[in-house]
Amino acid sequence: MKSRLQHSKLIILFLASRPKFLVASAAPVLVGSALGYATAGTFSPLLFILALLAIMALHAGANMANDYFDHTSRNDWLNQNPTPFSGGSRYIQQGILSPKAILLTALAFLAAGSAIGVAIVLLTRSLFILILGLIGLLGGYFYTAPPIRLGYRSIGEFAIALLFGLLPVYGSYYLQTEQIDTIVLVPACLIGILIFLVILINDFPDAAADAAVNKNTLVVRFGVSAGVQVYRVILITSYIIAAASIFIFRWMFFAGLLYLLTLPIAVLAIKFANKEDLATPGLYRANKVTILLHSAGTLALTAGFVIYGLRNAAM
């Protein structure tokens, strides 16, 4: 009976890390690794798996740390409009787990991710990877942890674009190629834009609670109308980048084409990202479609790079 209860507690702690959202951290590893295969023709399954495990563990830890510190700031307690995508796990607010349990589990996940990161550094002997790992660890923890609280200072969305876009795409590419190249910039920017849009669209339901505790997200800082316009402009920009890259970079040909095929999802996202929808409690169409777009865009880029790599291997 005791072991059964412990097993149940472990499952609850795991679910509190919001595992279904860990795809956001897997995305840059998939894209960066696939790009490495496409351009260098090499692929290390071991480094790929270790990179996935490390970043997903750090992400899980960051999720739970955010729950804890949004609890201490009263942010999640004041949130009257939690959604399946924002407002935290609510495990503290619902009395399922204590704040202490959340914090300790967060630290355990962060420690696990760091340990895997150390293994990667030992295998690669790379200072670059060490620096990226430290940025990921500290950035995830201090997203809501004092005294830095990136998410409270109108730079949270940009920080996430770096932590779940630009930097891990570069890191994953480096693990496969041992090169730091400018060719990574376009796909890294696209992944950064996609996760930026996910965070931005999730700011809208939380805006009232965020404003009450001085959590200055872009929506709180500039308002709903400006937030909608920023969302639309940046989304459209990603397709301009993808379209242009097809003609400029040969390794982006298939990836860019497949990314453009996600345009119908983007049209829906723009349609649903309007002031009326975003102000209606219980109406989360824009959030769902934005998350779908992130997943579809990730798979499009990954598949495109794999196709390019296989084509090169066959020639």
Beta strands, then each sheet from edge to edge (+ up, - down):
end
